[in-house]
Amino acid sequence: MKKFDVIVVGGGPSGMMAAITAALNGAKVALFEKNKRLGKKLLMTGGGRCNVTNNRPVDDLITHIPGNGRFLYSTFSQFDNQDVMRFFSERGVALKEEDHGRIFPVSDKSATIVNTLKEELEKLAVTLFFKEPIEKIITDGTVIQGVRTAEGDYSAKSVIITTGGITYPSTGSQGDGYRFAKSLRHHVTPLYPTESPIFLTDDFIADKILQGLSLQDVKLTVVDEKNKTIASHEMDLLFTHFGISGPAALRCSSFVNQLLRTQKTATLVLDCFPNKTDRELLTEITDYSATSTKQLKNALTGFLPERLLLYFLSKVGISDQTYNQTSKEQLDAFVSYCKNWSLTANKTFGLEKSFVTGGGVELKEVNPKELASKKTPGLYFAGEVLDVNGYTGGYNITTAFCTGYVAGTHAAYHAFS
């Protein structure tokens, strides 16, 4: 039986960082990756450019990790986004900041990040096992003893599960970590898609009236059956052949899915003018068209994107009227479409096509300071396998790197205890 101090299961960002950190702390480390290369999903992130972290204060990071972000306060007190940037800068990776605090390698290539991690693993003599899936985590019923593959058993006092979620299963994220956790008496909370495009049932979708239309800086709000706001995001939005996508939709999707657990549809409210009041819009409409003899569809050119303007006007039935032919009630109805347009969602993309998995290993069973199992000494968790999820924009990769660092550190300590 081959002997190691720490075994890491999964070669994504959290796994690579966990293995590196355990090795930096003097542990003899093995990293098992069932693909033939490391970081397969990481190579796809940020459109192939790798949004490596986000340059926001920690409290802001937590706000952008709506899925149990507060659990990460202890993690970020040990290793945070600034440490992530320092880690790569010290290894010769030039970084740059783009909109909304997003950090990318100057090379604009995910391979820069993956290769840097791989070189560090090799430098630290971490033993890499490829295409050798873990079949079982071995225990004596009390403590961790190692792992089993088809090739045999490998012993270690510490095992770190960093297998990711179940999004993009072609990258190897097929839920292995949840199976391992359950086999060791851990609970896994219900899994659901987050950061996912949303399907709408509204007629304009079937009619393809707005397909391909993009809107900038609009506000999309998820409301429950009592019309209470669940989540609201002011970002860009894209209409598709099935519903909506773009940053605002992606950020609302996890909340839509949570509502859909108990109701057949979920309501979204779109505000096309989040920085203007109804009264200000009415004044603007008057300025545009009150002195014009043109029909409103022509008088209001430029007020909204043309297809959306025509759609709203037609819904109120005033496309061919002039301003002077239009009643106050009709104008109010038009403004209501502009400010409070109700959309009906019935699902999002499934987990296999979504960016991030919501749900995961129950956090009450994990020590937040060490990311160690409260049930089995020597077992650690990091990354997306935990019941933690963030918005796109570098937050999930930040979580992966930082939890990997913490788990790797404490797994090494445990191996020598």
ZAGULO-791922 format. One record per residue (C-alpha): residue in three letters; x, y, z. Coordinates in steps of 0.05 Angstrom, whole numbers, plus 5000, padded with zeros to 4 digits. Layout:
N
<"ala",<X,Y,Z>>;
...
***
This chain:
417
<"met",<5000,5000,5000>>;
<"lys",<5028,5068,4980>>;
<"lys",<5031,5116,5039>>;
<"phe",<5018,5191,5039>>;
<"asp",<5003,5242,5092>>;
<"val",<4947,5277,5054>>;
<"ile",<4906,5253,4995>>;
<"val",<4865,5303,4954>>;
<"val",<4807,5277,4912>>;
<"gly",<4793,5323,4852>>;
<"gly",<4840,5366,4811>>;
<"gly",<4800,5430,4803>>;
<"pro",<4819,5497,4833>>;
<"ser",<4803,5477,4905>>;
<"gly",<4838,5410,4898>>;
<"met",<4901,5439,4867>>;
<"met",<4905,5494,4919>>;
<"ala",<4893,5443,4975>>;
<"ala",<4948,5398,4950>>;
<"ile",<4997,5456,4942>>;
<"thr",<4982,5483,5011>>;
<"ala",<4988,5415,5045>>;
<"ala",<5055,5404,5010>>;
<"leu",<5079,5473,5031>>;
<"asn",<5065,5452,5102>>;
<"gly",<5111,5393,5095>>;
<"ala",<5061,5337,5078>>;
<"lys",<5073,5282,5028>>;
<"val",<5013,5293,4982>>;
<"ala",<4976,5254,4928>>;
<"leu",<4925,5287,4883>>;
<"phe",<4876,5242,4845>>;
<"glu",<4842,5270,4783>>;
<"lys",<4797,5223,4743>>;
<"asn",<4807,5263,4679>>;
<"lys",<4872,5259,4640>>;
<"arg",<4890,5331,4659>>;
<"leu",<4881,5381,4715>>;
<"gly",<4832,5439,4717>>;
<"lys",<4786,5418,4659>>;
<"lys",<4728,5460,4684>>;
<"leu",<4774,5517,4705>>;
<"leu",<4799,5522,4633>>;
<"met",<4727,5539,4612>>;
<"thr",<4715,5594,4663>>;
<"gly",<4710,5667,4645>>;
<"gly",<4699,5650,4572>>;
<"gly",<4765,5614,4571>>;
<"arg",<4801,5673,4604>>;
<"cys",<4793,5650,4678>>;
<"asn",<4762,5702,4723>>;
<"val",<4811,5683,4778>>;
<"thr",<4781,5725,4835>>;
<"asn",<4746,5791,4851>>;
<"asn",<4779,5851,4881>>;
<"arg",<4726,5870,4932>>;
<"pro",<4728,5877,5009>>;
<"val",<4713,5812,5045>>;
<"asp",<4644,5836,5068>>;
<"asp",<4627,5851,4996>>;
<"leu",<4652,5782,4975>>;
<"ile",<4605,5751,5026>>;
<"thr",<4546,5792,4998>>;
<"his",<4561,5764,4929>>;
<"ile",<4560,5692,4955>>;
<"pro",<4485,5686,4971>>;
<"gly",<4490,5611,4984>>;
<"asn",<4515,5610,5056>>;
<"gly",<4571,5660,5045>>;
<"arg",<4574,5677,5119>>;
<"phe",<4603,5607,5131>>;
<"leu",<4666,5632,5096>>;
<"tyr",<4684,5688,5145>>;
<"ser",<4732,5640,5181>>;
<"thr",<4761,5617,5114>>;
<"phe",<4773,5688,5090>>;
<"ser",<4806,5707,5156>>;
<"gln",<4860,5656,5138>>;
<"phe",<4864,5665,5063>>;
<"asp",<4824,5715,5021>>;
<"asn",<4820,5745,4951>>;
<"gln",<4881,5789,4963>>;
<"asp",<4920,5726,4981>>;
<"val",<4896,5693,4917>>;
<"met",<4923,5751,4876>>;
<"arg",<4988,5750,4916>>;
<"phe",<4996,5675,4905>>;
<"phe",<4994,5683,4829>>;
<"ser",<5033,5748,4826>>;
<"glu",<5090,5716,4866>>;
<"arg",<5093,5661,4815>>;
<"gly",<5100,5708,4757>>;
<"val",<5027,5714,4734>>;
<"ala",<5010,5786,4715>>;
<"leu",<4938,5802,4733>>;
<"lys",<4890,5857,4712>>;
<"glu",<4824,5885,4739>>;
<"glu",<4763,5893,4695>>;
<"asp",<4692,5917,4709>>;
<"his",<4658,5900,4775>>;
<"gly",<4724,5882,4807>>;
<"arg",<4736,5820,4764>>;
<"ile",<4809,5797,4762>>;
<"phe",<4838,5762,4701>>;
<"pro",<4908,5741,4679>>;
<"val",<4937,5793,4632>>;
<"ser",<4947,5736,4582>>;
<"asp",<4871,5727,4579>>;
<"lys",<4882,5652,4580>>;
<"ser",<4856,5603,4632>>;
<"ala",<4915,5559,4615>>;
<"thr",<4961,5610,4648>>;
<"ile",<4927,5597,4715>>;
<"val",<4922,5521,4707>>;
<"asn",<4995,5515,4685>>;
<"thr",<5019,5557,4743>>;
<"leu",<4983,5512,4792>>;
<"lys",<5009,5449,4757>>;
<"glu",<5081,5475,4758>>;
<"glu",<5074,5489,4833>>;
<"leu",<5048,5418,4845>>;
<"glu",<5107,5389,4808>>;
<"lys",<5156,5435,4843>>;
<"leu",<5129,5411,4910>>;
<"ala",<5134,5338,4889>>;
<"val",<5059,5325,4896>>;
<"thr",<5044,5256,4866>>;
<"leu",<4992,5263,4811>>;
<"phe",<4946,5205,4793>>;
<"phe",<4905,5214,4729>>;
<"lys",<4847,5172,4702>>;
<"glu",<4845,5133,4767>>;
<"pro",<4777,5147,4799>>;
<"ile",<4768,5139,4874>>;
<"glu",<4719,5083,4889>>;
<"lys",<4717,5091,4964>>;
<"ile",<4743,5131,5023>>;
<"ile",<4772,5081,5072>>;
<"thr",<4759,5087,5147>>;
<"asp",<4762,5040,5207>>;
<"gly",<4693,5065,5227>>;
<"thr",<4724,5122,5267>>;
<"val",<4781,5156,5231>>;
<"ile",<4804,5165,5159>>;
<"gln",<4854,5113,5134>>;
<"gly",<4859,5129,5059>>;
<"val",<4826,5116,4992>>;
<"arg",<4812,5057,4946>>;
<"thr",<4816,5056,4870>>;
<"ala",<4813,4999,4820>>;
<"glu",<4890,4998,4824>>;
<"gly",<4892,4987,4899>>;
<"asp",<4891,5023,4966>>;
<"tyr",<4929,5086,4985>>;
<"ser",<4937,5105,5058>>;
<"ala",<4934,5175,5089>>;
<"lys",<4914,5205,5155>>;
<"ser",<4879,5262,5119>>;
<"val",<4834,5261,5058>>;
<"ile",<4807,5324,5026>>;
<"ile",<4745,5319,4981>>;
<"thr",<4747,5372,4926>>;
<"thr",<4706,5339,4872>>;
<"gly",<4662,5400,4854>>;
<"gly",<4587,5398,4841>>;
<"ile",<4548,5366,4785>>;
<"thr",<4546,5421,4734>>;
<"tyr",<4581,5407,4667>>;
<"pro",<4587,5332,4681>>;
<"ser",<4630,5325,4618>>;
<"thr",<4686,5358,4659>>;
<"gly",<4683,5303,4711>>;
<"ser",<4636,5338,4760>>;
<"gln",<4588,5279,4769>>;
<"gly",<4572,5282,4843>>;
<"asp",<4626,5235,4868>>;
<"gly",<4639,5279,4928>>;
<"tyr",<4567,5276,4951>>;
<"arg",<4569,5200,4947>>;
<"phe",<4633,5198,4988>>;
<"ala",<4604,5246,5039>>;
<"lys",<4540,5205,5047>>;
<"ser",<4581,5141,5055>>;
<"leu",<4615,5175,5115>>;
<"arg",<4549,5194,5148>>;
<"his",<4546,5265,5122>>;
<"his",<4482,5296,5096>>;
<"val",<4477,5331,5029>>;
<"thr",<4427,5387,5022>>;
<"pro",<4382,5387,4959>>;
<"leu",<4421,5404,4896>>;
<"tyr",<4395,5456,4848>>;
<"pro",<4421,5498,4789>>;
<"thr",<4447,5568,4802>>;
<"glu",<4476,5620,4754>>;
<"ser",<4430,5592,4701>>;
<"pro",<4388,5621,4644>>;
<"ile",<4313,5623,4660>>;
<"phe",<4255,5596,4619>>;
<"leu",<4193,5640,4613>>;
<"thr",<4122,5619,4595>>;
<"asp",<4099,5688,4570>>;
<"asp",<4069,5692,4500>>;
<"phe",<4123,5738,4472>>;
<"ile",<4173,5682,4480>>;
<"ala",<4135,5633,4436>>;
<"asp",<4123,5690,4386>>;
<"lys",<4199,5706,4386>>;
<"ile",<4182,5780,4389>>;
<"leu",<4241,5800,4432>>;
<"gln",<4291,5743,4417>>;
<"gly",<4362,5769,4416>>;
<"leu",<4345,5836,4448>>;
<"ser",<4394,5859,4501>>;
<"leu",<4380,5912,4555>>;
<"gln",<4432,5949,4595>>;
<"asp",<4428,5966,4670>>;
<"val",<4357,5942,4681>>;
<"lys",<4331,5916,4748>>;
<"leu",<4304,5845,4752>>;
<"thr",<4268,5825,4816>>;
<"val",<4244,5757,4841>>;
<"val",<4180,5762,4882>>;
<"asp",<4142,5708,4920>>;
<"glu",<4068,5694,4919>>;
<"lys",<4056,5749,4970>>;
<"asn",<4093,5798,4924>>;
<"lys",<4151,5802,4973>>;
<"thr",<4219,5816,4942>>;
<"ile",<4265,5755,4947>>;
<"ala",<4323,5782,4907>>;
<"ser",<4337,5840,4861>>;
<"his",<4394,5855,4813>>;
<"glu",<4409,5915,4769>>;
<"met",<4450,5890,4711>>;
<"asp",<4446,5873,4637>>;
<"leu",<4393,5825,4609>>;
<"leu",<4386,5785,4545>>;
<"phe",<4321,5757,4515>>;
<"thr",<4330,5688,4483>>;
<"his",<4286,5639,4446>>;
<"phe",<4268,5605,4512>>;
<"gly",<4268,5662,4562>>;
<"ile",<4322,5707,4591>>;
<"ser",<4396,5703,4603>>;
<"gly",<4452,5752,4617>>;
<"pro",<4479,5774,4686>>;
<"ala",<4413,5797,4717>>;
<"ala",<4378,5731,4699>>;
<"leu",<4436,5687,4721>>;
<"arg",<4439,5721,4789>>;
<"cys",<4364,5713,4800>>;
<"ser",<4362,5640,4778>>;
<"ser",<4379,5606,4845>>;
<"phe",<4322,5645,4878>>;
<"val",<4274,5625,4822>>;
<"asn",<4293,5552,4834>>;
<"gln",<4282,5558,4908>>;
<"leu",<4212,5585,4897>>;
<"leu",<4197,5530,4846>>;
<"arg",<4207,5478,4899>>;
<"thr",<4139,5497,4929>>;
<"gln",<4103,5531,4870>>;
<"lys",<4093,5516,4796>>;
<"thr",<4116,5583,4771>>;
<"ala",<4156,5642,4797>>;
<"thr",<4145,5715,4783>>;
<"leu",<4200,5762,4759>>;
<"val",<4189,5838,4754>>;
<"leu",<4230,5878,4704>>;
<"asp",<4243,5952,4713>>;
<"cys",<4273,5982,4650>>;
<"phe",<4286,6049,4684>>;
<"pro",<4310,6033,4754>>;
<"asn",<4338,6103,4765>>;
<"lys",<4274,6140,4746>>;
<"thr",<4207,6145,4781>>;
<"asp",<4139,6135,4747>>;
<"arg",<4129,6211,4750>>;
<"glu",<4196,6225,4717>>;
<"leu",<4180,6176,4662>>;
<"leu",<4112,6208,4649>>;
<"thr",<4146,6276,4644>>;
<"glu",<4198,6247,4596>>;
<"ile",<4143,6216,4553>>;
<"thr",<4107,6283,4551>>;
<"asp",<4172,6318,4531>>;
<"tyr",<4182,6267,4475>>;
<"ser",<4113,6268,4446>>;
<"ala",<4064,6321,4472>>;
<"thr",<4077,6371,4417>>;
<"ser",<4082,6317,4363>>;
<"thr",<4028,6297,4315>>;
<"lys",<4064,6231,4302>>;
<"gln",<4038,6165,4327>>;
<"leu",<4069,6145,4393>>;
<"lys",<4109,6088,4361>>;
<"asn",<4145,6142,4321>>;
<"ala",<4143,6199,4371>>;
<"leu",<4177,6157,4424>>;
<"thr",<4234,6132,4380>>;
<"gly",<4296,6124,4425>>;
<"phe",<4256,6121,4489>>;
<"leu",<4265,6045,4491>>;
<"pro",<4296,5994,4443>>;
<"glu",<4249,5993,4383>>;
<"arg",<4221,5923,4391>>;
<"leu",<4208,5931,4465>>;
<"leu",<4176,5999,4454>>;
<"leu",<4129,5971,4401>>;
<"tyr",<4113,5911,4446>>;
<"phe",<4094,5954,4506>>;
<"leu",<4053,6002,4463>>;
<"ser",<4016,5945,4431>>;
<"lys",<4000,5913,4498>>;
<"val",<3967,5978,4520>>;
<"gly",<3936,5987,4451>>;
<"ile",<3964,6056,4436>>;
<"ser",<4016,6042,4382>>;
<"asp",<3978,6080,4328>>;
<"gln",<3953,6137,4373>>;
<"thr",<3984,6205,4381>>;
<"tyr",<3999,6232,4451>>;
<"asn",<3937,6276,4449>>;
<"gln",<3893,6215,4432>>;
<"thr",<3919,6177,4492>>;
<"ser",<3886,6178,4561>>;
<"lys",<3923,6186,4626>>;
<"glu",<3902,6115,4645>>;
<"gln",<3935,6089,4581>>;
<"leu",<3998,6128,4594>>;
<"asp",<4000,6101,4666>>;
<"ala",<3992,6030,4639>>;
<"phe",<4050,6042,4590>>;
<"val",<4094,6068,4646>>;
<"ser",<4074,6007,4688>>;
<"tyr",<4102,5962,4634>>;
<"cys",<4166,6003,4633>>;
<"lys",<4174,6000,4709>>;
<"asn",<4137,5937,4732>>;
<"trp",<4134,5886,4676>>;
<"ser",<4114,5819,4705>>;
<"leu",<4146,5757,4675>>;
<"thr",<4130,5684,4691>>;
<"ala",<4185,5632,4700>>;
<"asn",<4174,5557,4703>>;
<"lys",<4245,5530,4705>>;
<"thr",<4318,5544,4692>>;
<"phe",<4370,5504,4654>>;
<"gly",<4385,5438,4689>>;
<"leu",<4446,5426,4731>>;
<"glu",<4483,5396,4672>>;
<"lys",<4481,5463,4635>>;
<"ser",<4485,5512,4693>>;
<"phe",<4547,5546,4717>>;
<"val",<4544,5529,4791>>;
<"thr",<4513,5476,4836>>;
<"gly",<4470,5501,4894>>;
<"gly",<4467,5456,4955>>;
<"gly",<4520,5407,4978>>;
<"val",<4552,5378,5040>>;
<"glu",<4513,5402,5101>>;
<"leu",<4553,5459,5133>>;
<"lys",<4529,5443,5204>>;
<"glu",<4572,5380,5198>>;
<"val",<4635,5417,5177>>;
<"asn",<4681,5457,5223>>;
<"pro",<4685,5527,5191>>;
<"lys",<4754,5542,5218>>;
<"glu",<4788,5479,5190>>;
<"leu",<4736,5455,5139>>;
<"ala",<4742,5388,5175>>;
<"ser",<4687,5337,5182>>;
<"lys",<4654,5338,5251>>;
<"lys",<4637,5265,5241>>;
<"thr",<4702,5233,5216>>;
<"pro",<4771,5257,5239>>;
<"gly",<4818,5267,5181>>;
<"leu",<4763,5283,5129>>;
<"tyr",<4762,5353,5098>>;
<"phe",<4719,5387,5046>>;
<"ala",<4733,5446,4999>>;
<"gly",<4703,5481,4939>>;
<"glu",<4636,5470,4906>>;
<"val",<4622,5403,4941>>;
<"leu",<4604,5446,5002>>;
<"asp",<4535,5478,5007>>;
<"val",<4563,5546,4987>>;
<"asn",<4551,5582,4921>>;
<"gly",<4565,5651,4894>>;
<"tyr",<4547,5694,4834>>;
<"thr",<4590,5694,4771>>;
<"gly",<4645,5746,4772>>;
<"gly",<4701,5708,4806>>;
<"tyr",<4665,5692,4871>>;
<"asn",<4660,5616,4863>>;
<"ile",<4733,5609,4842>>;
<"thr",<4753,5653,4901>>;
<"thr",<4714,5606,4946>>;
<"ala",<4748,5546,4914>>;
<"phe",<4819,5573,4922>>;
<"cys",<4808,5599,4993>>;
<"thr",<4773,5537,5020>>;
<"gly",<4826,5494,4986>>;
<"tyr",<4881,5533,5022>>;
<"val",<4847,5525,5090>>;
<"ala",<4830,5451,5081>>;
<"gly",<4901,5437,5056>>;
<"thr",<4933,5473,5115>>;
<"his",<4892,5438,5168>>;
<"ala",<4895,5370,5134>>;
<"ala",<4971,5375,5137>>;
<"tyr",<4969,5395,5210>>;
<"his",<4924,5335,5225>>;
<"ala",<4970,5287,5187>>;
<"phe",<5027,5306,5235>>;
<"ser",<4985,5307,5299>>;
***
